[in-house]
Amino acid sequence: MKKITAIILLSCLAIAAVLGFGNTNMLDQSAFANQTETLPASVLEDDTQAITDTLNSQSSSKTISGGENMKTIYFAGGCFWGVERLMSVVTGVQDAQSGYANGQGDNPTYQEVIRGNTGYRETVKVSYDENVIGTRDLLRLFFSTIDPTVSNRQGNDVGSQYQTGVYWEDDEDEAIIREAAEAEKVLHKSFEVEIEPLTSYWPAEEYHQDYLVKNPQGYCHIGPADFEAARNLVKE
């Protein structure tokens, strides 16, 4: 009888704890709702967009297997802020990182690179799942967003750090990249894009990473139509 009584008492305590926790949650949610109602509409819209972007990013990441299907390619397309953002919105791209490629000297800083004597190019390292998006697809997007007929310049940016290029670290990718470059080359009177193996790469400073996400009004030489094309890019 004592055991039965003890069990009943424990059950009552457990139910009370659950009810108490539930009431606490309801109070917290109510307080949050009251606070939300006092926020300006613009803040709510910004927060909603931020949440939506995060969810979209997480959704895209779920398509990445992250195993032997992962590939890497390096794009120098002028200012790396825009190229990084462009590649990051492609479904199948796991990561796009701003950095400096194919120059001389270890771990260069932005201030050193912009002097123009290191040989480094503002470059974006793109990691992607080739089962979701192919190398040729990314090359097609890249060539559609640059002016391949000029050297050391893209948009309003002038200097050797803005030289365009495509670089690879896996020899198996060389044939695909060269083939795409040759197909693009015949479309223009001149072709100034570097097509080379990767010889060096260093990530750029943290403030350059996701720059256009942190600074939506920041300068970018890539237009809205290009970003739309990137979002809609599918494997052919």
C-alpha positions as CSV (number, residue, x, y, z in Angstrom):
1,M,0.0,0.0,0.0
2,K,2.9,2.4,0.8
3,K,4.5,1.6,-2.5
4,I,1.2,2.5,-4.3
5,T,0.9,5.7,-2.4
6,A,4.5,6.7,-3.2
7,I,3.9,6.0,-6.9
8,I,0.8,8.1,-6.9
9,L,2.6,11.0,-5.2
10,L,5.5,10.8,-7.7
11,S,3.1,10.8,-10.6
12,C,1.3,13.9,-9.2
13,L,4.6,15.7,-8.8
14,A,5.6,14.8,-12.4
15,I,2.3,16.1,-13.8
16,A,2.7,19.3,-11.8
17,A,6.2,19.8,-13.1
18,V,5.1,19.4,-16.7
19,L,2.2,21.8,-16.2
20,G,4.4,24.3,-14.6
21,F,7.0,24.1,-17.4
22,G,4.2,24.4,-19.9
23,N,2.8,27.5,-18.2
24,T,6.3,29.0,-18.1
25,N,6.7,28.5,-21.8
26,M,3.3,30.1,-22.5
27,L,4.3,33.1,-20.4
28,D,7.6,33.4,-22.2
29,Q,5.9,33.2,-25.6
30,S,3.3,35.8,-24.5
31,A,6.0,38.2,-23.4
32,F,7.8,37.7,-26.7
33,A,4.6,38.4,-28.6
34,N,4.1,41.6,-26.7
35,Q,7.7,42.7,-27.3
36,T,7.3,41.9,-31.0
37,E,4.3,44.1,-31.4
38,T,6.3,47.1,-30.3
39,L,9.0,46.6,-32.8
40,P,9.1,48.8,-36.0
41,A,7.8,47.0,-39.1
42,S,11.2,47.5,-40.8
43,V,13.0,45.6,-38.1
44,L,10.5,42.7,-38.3
45,E,10.9,42.6,-42.1
46,D,14.7,42.5,-41.8
47,D,14.5,39.8,-39.1
48,T,12.1,37.8,-41.2
49,Q,14.4,38.0,-44.3
50,A,17.4,37.0,-42.2
51,I,15.5,33.9,-40.9
52,T,14.4,33.1,-44.4
53,D,17.9,33.3,-45.7
54,T,19.2,31.1,-42.9
55,L,16.5,28.5,-43.5
56,N,17.2,28.5,-47.3
57,S,20.9,28.1,-46.6
58,Q,20.3,25.2,-44.2
59,S,17.9,23.6,-46.8
60,S,20.6,23.9,-49.5
61,S,23.2,22.5,-47.1
62,K,21.1,19.4,-46.6
63,T,21.6,18.5,-50.3
64,I,25.3,18.3,-49.8
65,S,26.6,14.8,-49.1
66,G,30.0,16.1,-48.1
67,G,31.8,12.9,-49.1
68,E,33.7,11.9,-52.1
69,N,31.4,13.9,-54.3
70,M,32.8,17.2,-53.1
71,K,34.9,19.3,-55.5
72,T,36.8,22.6,-55.3
73,I,37.4,25.2,-58.0
74,Y,38.9,28.8,-57.7
75,F,37.4,31.8,-59.5
76,A,39.0,35.2,-59.8
77,G,36.4,37.5,-61.2
78,G,37.3,41.0,-60.0
79,C,36.2,42.1,-56.5
80,F,35.7,38.9,-54.5
81,W,32.8,40.3,-52.5
82,G,30.4,39.8,-55.4
83,V,31.9,36.6,-56.7
84,E,31.7,35.0,-53.3
85,R,28.0,36.0,-52.9
86,L,27.2,34.9,-56.4
87,M,28.6,31.4,-55.9
88,S,27.2,31.0,-52.4
89,V,23.6,31.2,-53.6
90,V,24.0,28.3,-56.1
91,T,22.3,25.1,-55.0
92,G,24.9,22.5,-54.5
93,V,27.6,24.9,-53.4
94,Q,28.6,24.1,-49.8
95,D,31.0,27.0,-49.2
96,A,32.4,30.0,-51.0
97,Q,35.4,31.7,-49.4
98,S,37.1,34.9,-50.3
99,G,40.9,34.7,-50.6
100,Y,44.1,35.4,-52.5
101,A,45.5,33.0,-55.1
102,N,48.6,32.4,-57.3
103,G,50.8,35.1,-55.8
104,Q,54.2,35.2,-54.1
105,G,54.7,35.3,-50.3
106,D,52.9,33.6,-47.4
107,N,49.7,34.7,-45.8
108,P,49.3,38.1,-47.6
109,T,47.2,40.8,-46.2
110,Y,44.7,42.9,-48.1
111,Q,46.9,46.0,-47.8
112,E,49.8,44.0,-49.3
113,V,47.7,42.6,-52.2
114,I,46.3,46.0,-53.3
115,R,49.9,47.4,-53.7
116,G,49.9,45.2,-56.9
117,N,53.3,43.7,-56.5
118,T,52.5,40.3,-55.0
119,G,50.8,38.7,-58.0
120,Y,47.9,37.7,-55.9
121,R,44.4,37.8,-57.3
122,E,41.2,38.3,-55.4
123,T,39.8,34.8,-55.7
124,V,36.9,32.8,-54.4
125,K,37.3,29.2,-53.3
126,V,34.2,27.3,-54.2
127,S,33.4,23.9,-52.6
128,Y,30.5,22.1,-54.2
129,D,28.8,18.7,-54.6
130,E,29.2,17.6,-58.2
131,N,26.1,15.4,-57.9
132,V,24.1,18.5,-57.4
133,I,25.9,21.1,-59.6
134,G,28.7,20.4,-62.1
135,T,32.0,22.1,-62.9
136,R,30.8,23.1,-66.3
137,D,27.7,24.7,-64.8
138,L,29.8,26.9,-62.4
139,L,32.1,27.8,-65.3
140,R,29.2,28.8,-67.4
141,L,27.9,31.0,-64.6
142,F,31.3,32.5,-64.0
143,F,32.0,33.4,-67.7
144,S,28.5,35.0,-68.0
145,T,29.3,37.5,-65.2
146,I,32.8,38.7,-66.2
147,D,34.3,40.7,-69.0
148,P,36.9,38.3,-70.3
149,T,38.4,40.8,-72.8
150,V,40.2,43.0,-70.3
151,S,43.2,42.3,-68.0
152,N,43.6,43.6,-64.5
153,R,40.1,45.1,-64.4
154,Q,36.5,44.3,-63.8
155,G,33.8,46.9,-63.5
156,N,35.2,50.0,-61.7
157,D,38.0,48.0,-60.1
158,V,41.4,48.4,-61.6
159,G,44.6,46.7,-60.5
160,S,46.4,43.4,-60.8
161,Q,44.5,42.0,-57.9
162,Y,41.3,42.1,-60.1
163,Q,42.8,40.0,-62.9
164,T,40.3,37.3,-63.8
165,G,41.2,33.6,-63.7
166,V,40.1,30.1,-63.1
167,Y,42.4,27.8,-61.1
168,W,42.3,24.1,-60.2
169,E,44.0,21.9,-57.7
170,D,42.8,18.6,-59.0
171,D,44.5,17.6,-62.3
172,E,41.3,15.8,-63.3
173,D,39.5,19.2,-63.6
174,E,42.0,20.7,-66.0
175,A,40.5,19.2,-69.2
176,I,37.0,20.4,-68.3
177,I,38.2,23.9,-67.4
178,R,40.4,24.3,-70.6
179,E,37.5,23.0,-72.7
180,A,35.1,25.6,-71.3
181,A,37.7,28.3,-71.7
182,E,38.3,27.5,-75.3
183,A,34.6,27.5,-76.0
184,E,34.3,30.9,-74.4
185,K,37.4,32.3,-76.1
186,V,36.0,31.9,-79.6
187,L,33.1,34.2,-78.6
188,H,35.3,37.3,-78.0
189,K,37.9,39.3,-79.9
190,S,40.3,38.8,-77.1
191,F,40.5,36.5,-74.1
192,E,42.5,37.7,-71.0
193,V,41.3,35.1,-68.4
194,E,44.1,33.2,-66.7
195,I,43.6,29.4,-66.9
196,E,46.1,27.9,-64.6
197,P,46.7,25.3,-61.9
198,L,46.5,26.7,-58.4
199,T,49.9,27.4,-57.0
200,S,49.0,29.2,-53.7
201,Y,45.9,30.2,-51.9
202,W,45.3,32.1,-48.6
203,P,41.9,33.0,-47.1
204,A,41.2,36.7,-46.9
205,E,40.6,38.5,-43.6
206,E,37.4,37.7,-41.7
207,Y,35.8,41.1,-42.5
208,H,35.9,40.2,-46.2
209,Q,34.0,36.9,-45.7
210,D,30.3,37.2,-46.5
211,Y,30.8,40.9,-47.0
212,L,27.7,41.5,-49.0
213,V,25.6,39.7,-46.4
214,K,27.0,41.9,-43.6
215,N,26.8,45.0,-45.8
216,P,23.9,44.6,-48.2
217,Q,24.5,48.0,-49.7
218,G,28.1,47.3,-50.4
219,Y,29.6,47.8,-53.8
220,C,29.4,44.9,-56.2
221,H,30.2,44.9,-60.0
222,I,27.8,41.9,-60.5
223,G,24.2,42.8,-61.3
224,P,20.9,41.5,-60.0
225,A,20.3,39.4,-63.1
226,D,23.5,37.5,-62.4
227,F,22.4,36.7,-58.9
228,E,19.0,35.5,-60.2
229,A,20.8,33.3,-62.7
230,A,22.9,31.9,-59.9
231,R,19.9,31.0,-57.8
232,N,18.2,29.3,-60.7
233,L,21.4,27.4,-61.9
234,V,20.9,23.7,-62.3
235,K,23.1,20.9,-63.4
236,E,23.0,20.2,-67.2
